[in-house]
Amino acid sequence: MAISSLVIFGTAEIASLAKFYFEQDSGYKVKAFTVDDEFAKDDMFEGLPVIPFSEISKKLPASDNHMHVGLSYKKLNKLREEKFNQCKKTGYHLASYICTRAVTWPDLKHGENCFVLENQTIQPGVALGNNVMLWSGNHIGHGSTIGDHTYFASHIVLSGHCKIGKRCFFGVNATIKDFTEIGDDCFITMDASITKNLPAGSVALGAEGTVLLADDRRAQAITKKYFG
């Protein structure tokens, strides 16, 4: 039979959003949530049962259900990676969600458990690894690859032919020059502008905005100049 039943790992904000997107814009029907046994404190979440992970393969077996790990970028995506591997070991196929309101091309390649939201521009020749999360409104340039377990926030410009490593985090409005290589476990903060290759473990800081309070003479002069 065609598998259309889905179990979501997690009972927090990302899991709730995953349920919404999968049910509104895919062929999946969410049947239940699951979490590690020590976190299974409530019987229900979002109107569906919460099943301890030790029991999930008996109650909703992998032969009839797929799973999606709906977790955030905590511990620089290492938690998502850990749970991805945990769920794979139990035999589940980990379903990906690619929003129909994202611009993609037929040659897009992606692994399992990807979560790609609306208003992406994903150009030809792009490849996403396993467990990649792209929040809304990003530009992914042609020929670029994004490694496993990496998280993109919103409005990021990844130019063409870039190579992104595993478990990276990209903050809102980051920009990356074409033909750039970024190693594993890099933290790119919001508004950062990346123009050269980064080795593994790098942290790239964006420019911090200068704030002038209302009683500052410079603030008053600027406001008067531009707004009268």
C-alpha positions in Angstrom: 0.0 0.0 0.0 1.1 3.6 -0.5 2.3 5.0 2.8 0.6 8.2 3.6 0.5 8.0 7.4 3.0 10.1 9.3 4.4 10.2 12.9 6.1 13.4 14.0 9.0 13.2 16.5 8.6 16.2 18.9 6.0 18.1 20.8 7.0 21.7 20.6 6.7 24.6 18.1 8.5 23.0 15.2 6.5 19.8 15.5 3.3 21.8 15.6 4.3 23.6 12.4 5.3 20.4 10.8 1.8 18.9 11.4 0.2 22.0 9.8 2.4 22.0 6.7 2.3 18.3 6.1 -1.5 18.2 6.4 -2.2 21.3 4.4 0.3 20.7 1.6 1.3 17.1 1.2 -0.2 13.6 0.8 0.5 12.8 4.5 -1.9 12.4 7.3 -0.4 12.9 10.8 -1.4 10.0 13.0 0.5 10.7 16.3 3.5 12.4 17.9 6.4 10.6 19.6 9.1 11.7 22.0 11.8 10.0 24.1 10.1 8.2 27.0 11.3 10.7 29.7 9.5 13.5 27.9 6.2 11.8 27.3 4.5 13.6 30.1 1.2 14.4 28.2 -1.0 11.9 26.5 -2.1 14.4 23.7 -0.6 17.1 21.6 -2.4 19.1 18.9 -5.4 16.8 19.3 -3.3 13.6 18.6 -1.8 10.9 20.9 1.7 11.2 22.1 3.3 7.8 22.1 6.6 7.1 24.0 9.4 6.3 21.5 9.9 2.9 23.0 6.4 1.9 22.0 6.1 3.7 18.6 7.3 0.8 16.4 4.7 -1.6 17.9 1.8 0.8 17.8 2.6 2.5 14.5 5.2 0.3 12.7 7.6 1.5 10.1 6.0 -0.8 7.5 2.8 1.3 7.5 4.1 4.8 8.6 6.7 7.3 7.8 8.2 9.6 10.4 9.4 13.3 10.5 11.8 14.7 13.1 10.3 18.1 13.9 13.0 19.7 16.1 14.8 23.0 16.2 18.5 23.9 15.7 19.3 23.3 19.4 23.0 22.5 20.1 23.9 23.7 16.7 21.7 21.1 15.0 23.4 18.2 16.9 20.1 17.3 18.6 18.3 17.1 15.2 21.1 14.9 13.9 21.0 12.6 16.9 17.2 12.1 16.7 17.4 11.7 12.9 19.8 8.8 13.4 17.8 7.4 16.3 14.6 7.2 14.2 16.5 5.8 11.2 17.8 3.0 13.3 14.2 1.9 14.1 13.6 1.4 10.4 11.4 4.4 9.6 11.7 6.3 6.3 12.0 10.0 7.3 9.6 12.1 5.2 10.6 15.4 3.7 8.3 18.4 3.1 9.0 20.6 0.1 6.4 23.4 0.0 4.4 23.6 -3.3 4.7 27.4 -2.9 8.5 27.2 -3.2 10.1 27.7 -6.7 12.0 24.6 -7.5 13.1 22.7 -10.7 12.8 19.0 -11.5 16.5 18.4 -10.9 16.4 19.4 -7.3 18.0 16.7 -5.1 17.2 16.3 -1.4 17.7 13.7 1.3 15.3 12.5 4.0 13.7 14.7 6.7 14.1 18.0 4.8 11.7 20.8 5.8 11.5 23.5 3.0 9.0 26.2 3.5 7.3 28.7 1.2 8.7 31.4 -1.1 12.1 29.8 -1.7 13.9 30.4 -5.0 15.8 27.2 -5.5 17.7 27.4 -8.8 18.8 24.5 -11.0 21.5 22.1 -9.9 20.9 22.4 -6.2 21.3 19.5 -3.8 20.2 19.3 -0.2 21.5 16.7 2.2 19.5 14.9 4.9 17.6 16.8 7.5 18.1 20.2 6.0 15.7 23.0 7.1 15.1 26.1 5.0 12.7 28.6 6.6 10.7 30.8 4.3 12.0 33.2 1.7 15.5 32.2 0.8 17.5 32.3 -2.5 19.6 29.1 -3.1 21.8 29.7 -6.1 22.4 27.3 -9.0 24.8 24.5 -8.5 25.0 24.9 -4.7 25.0 22.1 -2.2 23.9 22.1 1.5 25.2 19.5 3.8 23.2 17.3 6.3 21.5 18.7 9.3 22.0 22.4 8.3 19.5 25.1 9.2 18.7 28.3 7.1 16.6 31.0 8.7 14.8 33.4 6.4 15.9 35.8 3.6 19.3 34.3 3.1 21.1 34.7 -0.2 23.3 31.7 -1.0 24.9 32.5 -4.4 25.8 30.0 -7.1 28.1 27.1 -6.8 28.6 27.3 -3.0 29.3 24.2 -0.9 27.9 24.3 2.7 29.0 21.7 5.3 27.1 19.8 7.9 25.3 21.1 11.0 25.7 24.8 10.0 23.4 27.6 11.1 22.6 30.6 9.0 20.8 33.6 10.5 18.3 35.9 8.9 19.6 38.1 6.0 23.0 36.4 5.7 24.6 36.6 2.3 27.2 34.2 0.8 29.4 35.0 -2.2 29.4 32.6 -5.2 31.8 29.7 -5.2 32.3 29.9 -1.4 32.9 26.8 0.7 31.8 26.7 4.3 33.0 23.9 6.6 31.0 21.8 9.1 29.6 23.3 12.3 29.8 26.9 11.3 27.5 29.6 12.9 26.7 32.5 10.5 24.9 35.2 12.4 22.1 37.4 11.0 23.3 40.0 8.5 26.7 38.4 8.1 28.3 38.9 4.7 30.5 35.9 3.7 33.0 36.6 0.9 35.6 33.9 1.5 35.8 30.3 2.5 35.3 29.4 6.1 37.0 26.5 7.9 34.9 24.1 10.1 33.7 25.6 13.4 33.9 29.2 12.3 31.6 31.9 13.7 30.8 34.8 11.3 29.4 38.0 12.9 27.2 40.5 11.1 27.5 44.2 11.4 25.6 45.5 14.5 23.3 48.4 13.9 24.1 51.7 15.6 21.1 52.9 17.7 20.7 56.6 18.6 18.1 57.4 21.2 15.4 60.0 20.8 17.2 62.6 22.9 20.5 62.3 21.0 21.2 65.4 18.9 22.4 63.2 16.0 19.1 61.4 16.0 17.2 64.6 16.1 19.3 66.1 13.2 18.9 63.0 11.0 15.1 62.8 11.6 14.7 66.5 10.8 16.8 66.2 7.7 14.9 63.3 6.2 11.3 63.9 7.5 11.2 67.7 8.2 
